[in-house]
Each structure stands twice: as structure tokens, then as C-alpha cells.
């Protein structure tokens, strides 16, 4: 997973809506590069707890940077949970 840019947090703040982190696993196996139609494979979707724009974990800095970091962190956790479940 790459770096999350603050745009997701900026949108959430401006619209007053939470970010809902999600992790999707198995899509590469179901539809690898170059394949025209998806194969019958297991795809797992994990939905995390929402991250609300008015809650800042450290009380300083820009809220949208914190929100993007939280989203990435939670998705990494979900990714790790899926690897452990296999």
C-alpha cells in the first residue's frame, strides 16, 4: 500500500462525512493483468470502523493529514488480519 495523500481527509472535512476504510483481497487472483473476464475466485472485503473528521488523535497539526494516516493504518491492519486468517 502506497502513501495516502491528504485529499481524502480534506474531502471528509469539507463534506462533514467519515472515511470508511476498506480492504479488498483476492481481486488479483480473480482478474490478473491481461485477463478479459474474471475467474471464479474468493474475494474478501473487510470494512473498518469509520474515521470522523472532527476527531483528531494528537490535538495538533492538520486534521486531514491525521485522517489519511489513520485510514492507511487501519487498512494495513485489515491486510495483516487477512494474511493471518489464511
N, C-alpha and C positions, 0 to 999 in steps of 0.2 A: 504494500500500500504506500502510495506516494505521500508527499506533503499536502495537507489540506490548506487551501488558501482561505483568507478571512471572509470571502464573499458570501459563503453560506451563513456565517454569523451576522453579517450586515443585512442580508435579506430577512433573516429571522427577526432581528431587532426592528427593522423598519416596518415589517408586516405584523409584528407582535405575535408571532407563532413559534412553536417549539421546533427544534430539529429532532427528527426521529431517526436515530442511526439504524442501519440495516446492513446485514452481511449476507451475501448470496454465494453459495458454494455449489460446484458441480456443473456450472454452465460451460466451462472449457471442455469437459468431457462430453457433454451433450451436443455441443456445436463447436468443434475445433475449427481453427482457421482453415479456410478453403472448402469447408463442407457446405453444401447447398441447403440441406434440410437437417433439422436436429435429430439426433439419435435418442432412443428411449433410454434415459439415464436418470438417476436420482439427483434431484436438485433440492438443496436445503436453503430456506430463507429464515434468518434469525432477525427478529425485531427487538431493538433495545429500548430502554426507558427514555422518554423524551428529555431533551435538554432545553430548559426555558431561558429566554433571553434576559429576563430580569434577575437571574441568579448568577452571581459572579463568584467563583470559587476562592479567589485570593483577595478580593476587595480593591484591587488596583489594576491599572492597565486598561486596555480596551476590551470590552466585553465580547466583541465579535471574534477577537483572536482566541480568547479563552474558550468560546463555544466551538470554534473549529478544532482546537486541540482536544477538547472533550469528545467531540464526535469521532475523531481519529482514534483516540484512546479506547473508546468503547467498542468500536468496530474491530480493533486489534484484539481486544478481549474476546469478542464473539468468535473471531477467527481462531484463536487459540483454543476456545471451548470446543469448536468443531473438530479440530485436529485431535484433541484428546478423546473425543467420542468415537473415533474410528477404530 
